[in-house]
Amino acid sequence: MLTGNITLAHGNGGRYMRELISEIFAHHLANPELDIDADAATIKLPKGKILFTTDGFIVQPLEFPGGNIGTLAVHGTCNDLAVSGADPLYLTLNAFIEEGFSFKQLDRLVESIAITAKECGVKIVAGDTKVLPRGEGSGVYFATAGIGVCQSEISIKMSNIKLGDHILVSGPVGDHGVAVMLAREAFGMRGDLRSDAANVLPLTKAVRQHPGLHFMRDPTRGGVVTVCHEIALATGFQINLHQPSIPVREPVEAVCEILGYDPLYLACEGRVVAVVDSSVADEILTLWKNLPEGKMAADIGTINEGISRVQMKTELGGTRILEELEDDPLPRIC
């Protein structure tokens, strides 16, 4: 087991780098596709439409209640494939490690990547490691790419959305954003709230073959409101949300009220927003509610004619326009 901290020599391609890769990355992530004497992995893909995605992760702090930057990298990449209708199969992993970062913490993060990948049913098949000089990073950054296969003939895209459709969310919003914020202790507040970071494939598999499903998206940076703005801009329709219907945990609501945040703009990492035909909204909602991951799923709004914008009927009966996000309320969140 390596001890101490990363040095620039661990990125120079020599013995130290070989030891780093062998004793940490290959130790936890080894599989037949990764363990080959070549610069590219050979992978096997089943029949179907191939989906490909890429992502980067710079969260601070690196570890937080409910997850860490490693679990987030796996979940985030797999979820992008899942909400597009695919079964995630393969990931690549690039690590950008700052000089002085501890081997102990790196080993812990890579181990969590291996465990999460196994839980999600994906394999890490390729990767790369770079070491940044001290002061040019924040411990470690991860960059990923993901490949999945979609075997359904049903297409899940914004152009399917039509007037009268309903907007569903699979669970409470804002958990991840508030959990990471509290872990920073930047406001002198503490709580036991955990990130919702999780694999959303069970949720997407339950509904992706349903002909009434029109679109899905995971509401990460910018939260639910940002997804709604993307829909409004792409379709020209008005999005009407219903505040009393939107699930928000009491601790999240309390923290947001104290600090002036809006949970609808905060990142989720284990939720799905779906747009569905009005005639099957209750049916799809029930499919989610029957799953452990979807017990608090809710119908939160509709697609309407009118000015292309996002607005919300408040608990007091008024209407509030939800502007598009400009300032970053919580940077370094994913």
C-alpha positions in Angstrom: 0.0 0.0 0.0 1.4 3.4 -1.0 1.8 5.9 1.9 2.4 9.6 2.0 1.4 12.0 -0.7 1.4 12.3 -4.5 4.4 13.9 -6.0 5.0 15.2 -9.5 7.1 12.1 -10.2 3.9 10.1 -10.0 2.8 11.6 -13.3 6.1 11.4 -15.2 5.4 8.0 -16.8 8.1 6.2 -14.8 8.3 3.8 -11.9 6.3 5.9 -9.5 3.5 6.4 -12.0 3.4 2.6 -12.7 3.2 2.0 -8.9 0.4 4.5 -8.6 -1.7 2.9 -11.4 -0.9 -0.6 -10.3 -1.5 -0.2 -6.5 -4.5 2.1 -6.6 -6.3 2.3 -9.9 -5.7 -1.2 -11.3 -6.0 -2.7 -7.8 -9.6 -1.5 -7.5 -10.8 -1.3 -11.1 -9.1 -4.4 -12.7 -11.1 -6.3 -15.3 -10.3 -8.2 -18.5 -11.0 -5.1 -20.7 -8.7 -2.9 -18.6 -5.9 -5.4 -18.1 -4.6 -5.6 -21.7 -1.2 -4.7 -23.1 -2.5 -2.0 -25.4 -3.4 1.7 -25.5 -7.1 1.0 -26.2 -9.7 -1.2 -24.7 -11.6 -3.8 -26.7 -15.3 -3.9 -25.7 -18.3 -5.9 -26.8 -21.6 -4.2 -27.4 -25.0 -5.8 -27.8 -27.3 -4.9 -30.6 -29.1 -1.6 -30.3 -28.5 2.1 -30.6 -25.2 3.2 -29.1 -25.3 6.2 -26.8 -22.2 8.0 -25.7 -21.7 10.8 -23.1 -18.9 12.6 -21.2 -18.7 14.5 -18.0 -16.3 16.2 -15.5 -16.4 16.4 -11.7 -14.8 19.1 -9.5 -17.0 19.0 -6.4 -15.8 20.5 -3.1 -15.5 19.0 -0.6 -14.4 15.8 -2.2 -16.3 13.7 0.4 -19.8 14.6 1.7 -22.7 12.9 3.4 -24.1 10.4 1.0 -21.2 10.2 -1.4 -18.0 11.6 -2.7 -16.5 12.8 -6.0 -15.9 9.2 -7.0 -19.4 7.9 -6.5 -20.7 11.1 -8.1 -18.6 10.5 -11.2 -20.0 7.1 -11.7 -23.6 8.0 -10.9 -23.5 11.2 -12.9 -22.3 9.5 -16.1 -24.5 6.5 -15.8 -27.5 8.7 -15.1 -27.0 10.7 -18.3 -27.2 7.5 -20.3 -30.1 6.1 -18.2 -32.4 9.2 -18.8 -31.7 8.9 -22.5 -33.1 5.4 -22.5 -29.9 3.4 -22.4 -28.4 0.7 -20.2 -25.0 2.0 -19.1 -22.2 -0.5 -19.9 -18.8 1.0 -20.0 -17.0 4.0 -18.5 -13.6 5.6 -18.9 -12.0 7.5 -16.0 -9.4 10.3 -16.2 -7.9 11.5 -12.9 -6.2 14.9 -12.5 -4.4 14.7 -9.1 -2.8 17.6 -7.4 0.7 17.3 -6.0 0.5 16.7 -2.3 -2.8 14.8 -2.4 -2.7 11.8 0.0 -2.6 8.3 -1.3 -4.9 7.2 1.5 -7.7 9.5 0.4 -7.1 8.7 -3.3 -7.3 5.0 -2.5 -10.6 5.5 -0.7 -12.1 7.5 -3.6 -11.0 4.9 -6.2 -12.4 2.1 -4.1 -15.7 3.9 -4.0 -15.6 4.2 -7.8 -15.1 0.5 -8.1 -18.0 -0.3 -5.7 -20.4 2.1 -7.3 -19.5 0.9 -10.8 -20.3 -2.7 -9.8 -23.6 -1.6 -8.2 -24.5 0.2 -11.5 -23.5 -2.7 -13.6 -20.8 -0.9 -15.6 -17.1 -1.5 -16.1 -14.2 0.9 -16.2 -12.4 -0.1 -19.4 -9.9 2.8 -19.9 -8.4 5.7 -18.1 -5.5 8.1 -17.7 -3.7 9.8 -14.8 -2.2 13.3 -14.7 -0.5 15.0 -11.8 -0.9 18.8 -11.4 1.7 21.0 -9.6 0.7 22.0 -6.1 -1.8 24.9 -6.2 -3.1 24.2 -9.7 -5.9 21.9 -8.5 -8.2 21.1 -5.6 -7.0 17.7 -4.6 -8.4 15.6 -7.5 -10.7 16.1 -10.5 -12.3 13.2 -12.4 -13.4 13.2 -16.1 -15.5 10.4 -17.5 -17.0 9.1 -20.6 -19.8 6.6 -20.8 -21.2 4.1 -23.4 -24.6 2.6 -23.2 -27.0 0.7 -25.4 -30.6 1.5 -26.1 -32.7 -1.4 -27.4 -36.0 0.5 -27.4 -37.7 1.9 -30.5 -39.2 4.7 -28.4 -37.3 7.9 -28.7 -36.9 10.1 -25.6 -36.2 13.7 -26.7 -37.6 17.2 -26.2 -39.2 17.4 -29.6 -41.7 14.8 -28.4 -43.1 17.2 -25.8 -46.6 18.6 -26.6 -49.2 20.9 -25.1 -50.9 19.5 -22.1 -48.1 17.2 -21.1 -47.4 16.7 -17.4 -44.1 17.1 -15.6 -43.1 14.5 -13.0 -40.2 14.4 -10.6 -39.1 11.1 -9.0 -38.4 12.4 -5.5 -37.5 15.4 -3.3 -35.3 18.1 -4.8 -32.3 20.0 -3.5 -30.9 17.2 -1.3 -27.5 17.1 -3.0 -27.0 20.8 -3.1 -27.7 21.3 0.5 -25.8 18.3 1.7 -22.6 19.5 -0.1 -23.1 23.0 1.2 -23.4 21.8 4.8 -20.3 19.6 4.3 -18.3 22.7 3.5 -19.3 24.3 6.8 -18.9 27.6 5.1 -22.0 29.0 7.0 -21.3 27.4 10.4 -24.3 25.1 9.9 -24.5 21.3 10.4 -27.1 18.7 9.6 -27.6 15.1 8.9 -29.0 15.5 5.4 -27.5 13.2 2.8 -26.9 13.7 -0.9 -29.5 12.0 -3.1 -26.7 10.8 -5.4 -27.8 7.4 -6.7 -28.3 5.3 -9.8 -31.5 6.3 -11.6 -31.6 3.3 -13.9 -34.3 1.5 -11.9 -36.5 4.6 -12.3 -35.8 5.0 -16.1 -36.2 1.2 -16.8 -39.6 1.2 -15.2 -41.0 3.8 -17.6 -38.8 4.0 -20.7 -40.9 1.6 -22.8 -44.1 3.4 -22.0 -45.5 5.1 -25.1 -46.8 8.0 -23.0 -43.3 8.9 -21.9 -42.0 11.9 -24.0 -38.8 13.1 -22.3 -36.5 12.5 -19.3 -33.6 14.5 -17.8 -31.7 14.3 -14.5 -31.8 17.7 -12.8 -28.2 18.3 -11.8 -26.6 21.8 -12.0 -29.4 24.4 -11.9 -31.9 21.9 -10.5 -35.5 21.4 -11.7 -36.0 25.0 -12.8 -33.1 24.8 -15.2 -34.5 21.6 -16.8 -37.8 23.5 -17.2 -36.1 26.4 -18.9 -34.4 24.1 -21.3 -37.8 22.7 -22.2 -39.3 26.1 -22.6 -36.5 27.4 -24.8 -36.6 24.2 -27.0 -40.3 24.0 -27.4 -41.6 27.6 -27.1 -44.2 26.5 -24.6 -44.9 27.9 -21.1 -44.0 25.7 -18.1 -46.4 26.0 -15.2 -45.2 24.4 -11.9 -47.4 23.9 -8.8 -45.4 24.7 -5.7 -47.5 22.7 -3.2 -46.9 19.5 -5.3 -43.1 19.8 -5.5 -41.5 17.5 -2.9 -38.8 19.2 -0.7 -37.6 17.7 2.5 -38.1 19.9 5.6 -34.3 20.2 6.4 -33.6 21.4 2.8 -36.5 23.9 3.0 -35.2 25.1 6.4 -31.6 25.6 5.3 -32.8 27.4 2.1 -35.1 29.7 4.0 -32.2 30.7 6.4 -29.6 31.2 3.7 -31.9 32.6 0.9 -31.6 29.7 -1.5 -34.3 28.2 -3.7 -34.3 24.4 -3.6 -35.8 24.3 -7.1 -32.4 25.7 -8.4 -30.2 23.3 -6.4 -28.6 20.2 -7.9 -30.0 16.7 -7.5 -27.9 13.7 -8.3 -30.4 10.9 -8.0 -33.6 12.3 -9.4 -35.4 12.2 -12.8 -37.6 14.8 -14.3 -40.0 13.2 -16.9 -42.5 14.8 -19.3 -45.4 12.5 -20.0 -48.8 12.5 -21.8 -51.5 13.8 -19.6 -53.6 10.7 -20.1 -50.9 8.4 -18.5 -49.4 10.8 -15.9 -51.0 8.9 -13.0 -50.1 5.6 -14.4 -46.4 6.5 -14.8 -46.4 8.2 -11.4 -47.6 4.9 -9.9 -44.9 2.9 -11.6 -42.4 5.2 -9.9 -44.1 5.2 -6.5 -44.0 1.4 -6.5 -40.1 1.6 -6.5 -38.0 2.3 -3.4 -36.3 5.1 -5.3 -39.6 6.7 -6.3 -41.8 6.6 -3.2 -42.0 10.4 -3.0 -42.5 11.0 -6.8 -44.9 13.8 -7.7 -46.7 15.4 -10.6 -45.4 19.0 -10.3 -46.6 20.9 -13.4 -47.8 21.1 -17.0 -46.8 22.2 -20.5 -49.1 25.1 -21.7 -49.6 27.7 -24.3 -48.5 31.2 -23.5 -45.2 33.2 -23.2 -42.2 30.9 -23.3 -41.2 31.0 -19.7 -41.3 29.1 -16.4 -43.8 30.1 -13.8 -45.1 28.7 -10.6 -48.4 28.8 -8.7 -47.4 29.5 -5.1 -48.8 28.0 -2.0 -50.6 31.3 -1.4 -52.3 31.2 -4.8 -50.1 33.7 -6.6 -48.0 33.3 -9.6 -44.2 33.6 -9.5 -42.0 33.8 -12.6 -38.9 31.6 -12.2 -36.1 33.3 -14.0 -33.3 31.5 -15.8 -30.3 30.9 -13.6 -27.5 33.4 -14.0 -25.3 33.5 -10.9 -24.0 30.2 -9.6 -25.7 29.8 -6.2 -23.4 26.9 -5.1 -20.3 26.5 -7.2 -18.2 23.3 -7.3 -21.3 21.2 -6.6 -20.7 18.3 -9.0 
